[in-house]
Amino acid sequence: MRLLVAFAVISIFFLSPVCAETKAPTIANAKAATESTLASKSLLLDIALIGKEKVVAVGQHGHILLSDDGEQWQQANVPVQSTLTSVYFFNEKLGWAVGHDATILHTQDGGQNWNIQQYLPELEKPLFDIFFKNPQQGIAVGAYGQVFRSEDGGNSWSSEFHQEFLSPDDIDYLEEIKAEDEVAYLDEISFILPHFNGLVQEGRTLYLLGEIGLLAKSNDYGMTWQPFDNFYQGSFFALARTQKGSLLVSGLRGHVFRSIENGAIWDEIDTDTTALLNDIVFASNDRIFVLGNNGMLLMSTDDGESFSQRVQKDGKTLIAGVWFKEQLLAVSDVGIKVVDLPEANR
């Protein structure tokens, strides 16, 4: 789950994909995140592993927290107070975080210190995810189809508009507007695409998840996308490939779908819940956890063919999680939680 706010697009052309170089980061008015003893108990929106011995969490007020045991957390030096929605580490040193104000941050020292690569508060739109295929080539996505791409490690970013997610009628409509009123056209394309919620790399394939049933794959690192047949009208928030090669995807109202044919056919899995399902986490002993709102935790031991419920007593939303040192760590609206699991499931 990611917080959604409105934003406006920079200059874009209309071919698919179309790129426009973003202007230099407007960092003059950026305020550094303040140190807080309560940072680990504030709203946090993503958590990720840094290698095998370290974990990082990001969230409200520009908070970035680091831990090597999952219990004690150290606040990093962050140059913005924007809410951060997602964090990704390519290796134990190089990492990126994204968030509101179209913010993209970068670290080269394992997360201790961060610098601004992009900060565009005037857009008033958030980014929701980021991925780097190597230290130079990265892609970030967000609200209303926002896409930014870098070919130089994030030193510069270009925006893209992907019309392959539009219907033929929408394309005709935009072409008519463009011929009559360029300003109206630019305003229209700023909001016509659905939210892009997440990116997942599996082998050579990059997957894109979004709202209104958007699920697509790319074999050229997101330059072009091939949407899957629309088998669900709600939003998707998480996708993962199991150890046995099945694909799992989760989203709104307790929906989980499973494919054993690389997405050619999707089967809906009964979860007996209507909670929004935010993340998929793999644990030891072939266990799969799906984290959801209202304390909902689903567990599978059969490659995602079925799930049982392990609802958390406090009812707090489990937004994202990792399996770290034989425990399930999750971020929530009350910060970092060690998820309560029965002894037999630890």
VENFENNOR-V76363 format. One line per field, one symbol per residue. ss: DSSP state (H for helix, E for strand, C for the rest). burial: 1 if it has 24 or more other ideal C-beta (glycine too) atoms within 12 Angstrom, else 0. A space follows every 10 residues. Layout:
BEGIN
ss->???
burial->???
END
This chain:
BEGIN
ss->CCCCCCCCCC CCCCCCCEEE ECCCCCCCCC CCCCCCCCHH HCCEEEEEEE CCCEEEEEEH HHCEEEECCC CCCEECECCC CCCEEEEEEC CCCCEEEEEC CCEEEEECCC CCECEEEECC HHHCCCEEEE EECCCCCEEE EEHHHCEEEE CCCCCCCEEE ECHHHCCHHH HHHHHHHHHH CHHHHHHHHC CCCCCEEEEE EECCEEEEEE CCCCEEEECC CCCCCEECCC CCCCCEEEEE ECCCCCEEEE EHHHCEEEEC CCCCCCEEEC CCCCCCEEEE EECCCCCEEE EEHHHCEEEE CCCCCCCEEC CCCCCCCCCE EEEECCEEEE EECCEEEECC CCHHHC
burial->1111101111 0101011111 0100100001 0110000011 0111111111 0001111111 1111111001 0011110111 1111111111 0001111111 1111111001 1001111111 1010111111 1110001111 1111111111 0011001111 1111110000 1001000000 0000110111 0111111111 1100111111 1111111100 1110101100 0101111111 1100011111 1101111110 0010010010 1010111111 1110001111 1111111111 0011001111 1100011111 1111001111 1110111110 100010
END
